[in-house]
Amino acid sequence: MLTGSTLARRALDWELKKLREAKGLNQSQGGRVIGVSPQTIGRMEDGLPTKVSDLYMNAMCDAYCAGQSDIATRSQRSAA
């Protein structure tokens, strides 16, 4: 599970939303790709607590064609 500061988490969630939208996927499609509900995708993107494991995060990175290190770097810049 992801842990860390709220600001860093929100920046990460924002980056994931931007990447999903850049791929032309809505929340339902993004959820279907990794096997979670659209509501879970929405909660993640809104920075709300979810029980999403690193496995799901890796699947999202793969689906959105981004590596976790790329997303982490971009979210750190957004949080600064």
C-alpha positions in Angstrom: 0.0 0.0 0.0 1.1 3.5 -0.6 2.1 5.6 2.3 3.6 9.1 2.7 2.6 12.7 3.1 -0.8 13.8 2.0 0.7 16.4 -0.4 2.9 13.8 -2.1 0.0 11.4 -2.4 -2.3 14.0 -3.9 0.4 15.0 -6.4 0.8 11.3 -7.4 -3.0 10.9 -7.7 -3.1 14.0 -9.9 -0.4 12.7 -12.2 -2.2 9.3 -12.5 -5.4 11.2 -13.5 -3.6 13.2 -16.1 -2.0 10.1 -17.5 -5.3 8.3 -17.7 -6.9 11.2 -19.5 -4.0 11.5 -21.9 -4.6 7.9 -22.9 -8.2 8.8 -23.6 -9.6 6.6 -20.8 -12.5 7.4 -18.5 -12.7 6.2 -15.0 -14.7 3.1 -15.9 -12.2 2.1 -18.6 -9.2 2.8 -16.3 -10.8 0.7 -13.6 -11.5 -2.1 -16.0 -7.9 -2.2 -17.1 -6.6 -2.9 -13.5 -9.7 -4.7 -12.2 -11.1 -2.1 -9.8 -14.4 -0.1 -9.9 -14.6 3.4 -11.4 -15.4 4.6 -7.9 -12.0 3.3 -6.7 -10.3 5.1 -9.5 -12.2 8.3 -8.6 -11.3 8.0 -4.9 -7.6 7.5 -5.8 -7.6 10.5 -8.1 -9.3 12.6 -5.4 -6.6 11.7 -2.9 -9.0 9.7 -0.7 -7.8 6.6 1.1 -8.1 3.4 -0.9 -6.8 -0.1 -0.4 -4.9 -0.1 -3.7 -1.7 -2.2 -3.6 1.5 -1.6 -5.4 0.5 -4.3 -7.8 -2.5 -2.2 -8.9 -0.2 0.9 -9.1 2.2 -1.0 -11.4 -0.7 -2.1 -13.5 -1.9 1.5 -13.8 1.6 2.6 -14.8 1.8 -0.1 -17.5 -1.7 0.7 -18.8 -0.9 4.4 -18.9 2.6 3.8 -20.4 4.5 5.3 -17.6 7.0 3.9 -15.1 6.5 4.4 -11.4 9.8 6.3 -11.2 8.5 8.7 -13.9 5.3 9.3 -12.0 7.1 9.7 -8.7 9.5 12.3 -10.2 6.6 14.2 -11.8 4.5 14.1 -8.6 7.4 15.3 -6.5 7.8 18.3 -8.8 4.1 19.0 -8.6 4.2 18.9 -4.8 7.1 21.3 -4.5 
